[in-house]
Amino acid sequence: MKENLLIVEDEFIVANDLRLMLESAGYHVCGIAASVDAAKQAVDKFKPTWVLLDIFLQDDSVGTDLAPYLQEKNIGFIYISANQNQSILEIAKATQPYGFLVKPFKERDLLMMLDIARGKHESNVQFAHQREYALKNQLRVLVESNFDYEQLLEKVPAIFQSVLPFDLMRFEWFPDGQEKPSGCGFIRIAYDEYQLLPAQGAPFSPIFDKAAGPAQQSIIYNELDFSEYIESEAVFAALGAKYGLESFLRFGTKNTAGRLLMGFFSKKADPYNYAHLNTLERNDTLILQLFQMVVKQGLLADQPSLRRANRVQVEHEPKANTKFDGIYGSSPALLQVLDNIEMVAATPVSVLILGESGTGKEMVAHNIHYLSSRKDKPFITVNCAALPAELIESELFGHEKGAFTGAVEKRLGKFEMAEGGTIFLDEIGEMPVESQVKLLRMLQEKEFEHIGGSKTIKVNVRVIAATNRNLEKEVSEGRFRLDLFYRLNVFPIELPPLRERPEDILILAQHFLAKSSKMMGRGQVPVLSKQAAQQLMAYNWPGNIRELQHLMERTVIRSKDDVIQSVAVPAMAPVTATESSASATQKTLEQIEAEHILKVLKSCKGKVFGLGGAAEILGLPPSTLTSRMKKLGIKKESYHER
């Protein structure tokens, strides 16, 4: 018998049709609920392994409110809804479901979605177990060690980063019977490097105390909750503005010696869920022992570093990104990518790399392979866009002699060549629909036949795919198979364009200058002048990293000096009078929209969410308003009254 499923749907006929569909496929439907409260009762009673969840339910309840409850209990869920409103979809996506089906849907699509979701859930459980096992072992090593204060500080942030991504972390220890805590914090400034926050003067205790009731209570504030909360809490608002934070997880625990509060802050909108809290709670004894030990060592050492900002290197290597080949930079957007690479590399799951042309998708694929257990096996690249449609299947799966005109000898396919290793399917969005069918079968069954052959060939190959296309749009327009998309999209990694990594532009530029100088036999690597650096920073980089690399190669060829005074940044393409007029009109409309939003914000005295807030007055969902504010560049200081 397959998993137990709970259906949360307020229309009885729809719910019953779903039940019949699922039971005929071998699933056991343990119950049907029509509201969030009824669903919680059913979850507690039947303990389902999966939940099919409508968004708009009875009693004016919404399915997205059930999501945290399901996450806390590690129950997978899939949304089923007729609503395609973009703001609703954004809110649903933020709850991290395993899928979203729009009514009406075919039985085949539902069963396929459940099958793929089960695989993704198993992978997530595997990730979680691996990370928690590593956390427990590392905590135990530190607790049983003889490390001094500085050595402990070097180890602490990396241990927690591996299980709970953060840009800023803070802990405070309150000895029993005392109100004044001891503690410190860490800001992430590179992949393996952190800056120590001062112990005194940072407004963390008020945040911890106001963010939840009881001293040991844990809580999560992701984007919408975080934004709403900072409207009423000045200390939260100041912290969020200073470091660009958008979410917060607080963990509290205690023993007879005192209580510990930990805060994890992220620049991402929705990185935290109840699985993170559960992991911390299961290891709270070791965590308490570790921070008692850190505080004790700090008091004995009386280190002044706790009262000023210090840089703490977690690894022995002095440079960032030493673990990753050919990847340079330390921007928050890049660090998120590096975390994902490390997380998925040790697993066997399929990876889908998304990003514009020139963002480094093949480099990411290489790093996933070389950080995995398959690193000593082949890494085979296939550029799907460069192959004629009639040759793709032959290239991937091989052919027998005489299978078609021109097949004068037997040929192995790329999947056979990659046996035991990794195959990288670049530009997968260009693959013809007819070829996608055979690729889907290979992903499902791990087997195929040569063209013109009858022998089944089994392979053990990890698949990494990449595209610069919006595959969801390609699916909706019939150019990409939905089932193949879900098979590939087990672990997506989205690469940011270079314009969203401004902190990395000069680092990359200097790297390419050094690389080009070596290639051209120049002994002295030129450096960029202030003017040249400003030119690079002001450019929009439509061609991303590849365009920057080519520009630096041309610069080395043209410049014979040790200091590059200027660079030949491409001029923006000229526009016609009609295009120019359209652009001006669009700009004017955006200005009008921004001015209107600002006017409303000021009339609300800076209140964005809640009763009487700007979102309510404008008739917009909070997520839509915050998205528009970001796009229009509306900063808090421009409307918030001090």
Buried (B, 14 or more C-beta within 10 A) or exposed (E): EBBBBBBBBBBEEBBBBBBEBBEEEEBBBBBBBBBBBBBBEBBEEBEBBBBBBBBBBBEEBBBBBBBBBBBEBBBBBBBBBEEEEEBBBBBBBBBBBBBBBBEEEEBEBBBBBBBBBBBBBEBBEBBBEBBBEEBBEBBBEBBEEEBEBBEBBBBBBBBBBBBBBBBBBBBBBBBEEEEEBBBBBBBBBBBBBBBBBBBEEBEBBEBBEEBBEEBBBBBBBBBBBBBBBBBEBEBBBEBBBEBEBBBBBBBBBBBEEBBBBBBBBBBBBBBBBBBBBBBBBEBBEBBBBBBBBBBBBBEEBEBEBBEEEBEBBBBEEEEBBEBBEEBBBBBBBBBBBBBBBBBBBEBBBBBBBBBBBBBBBBBBBBBBBBBBEBEEBBBBBBBBEEBEEEBBBBBBBBBBEEBEEEBEEBBEBBBBBBBEBBBBBBBBBBBBEEBBEBBBBBBEEEEBBBBBBEEEBEBEBBBBBBBBBEBEEBBEEEBBBBBBBBBBBBBBBEBBBBEBBEEBBBBBBBBBBBBBBEEEEBEEBBBBBEEBBEBBEEBEBBBBBBBBBBBBBEBBEEBEEEEBEEBEBEEEEEEEEEEEEEEEEEEEEBEEBBEEBBEBBBEBEBBBBBEEBBBBBBEBBBBBBBBBBEEBEBEBEEBBEE
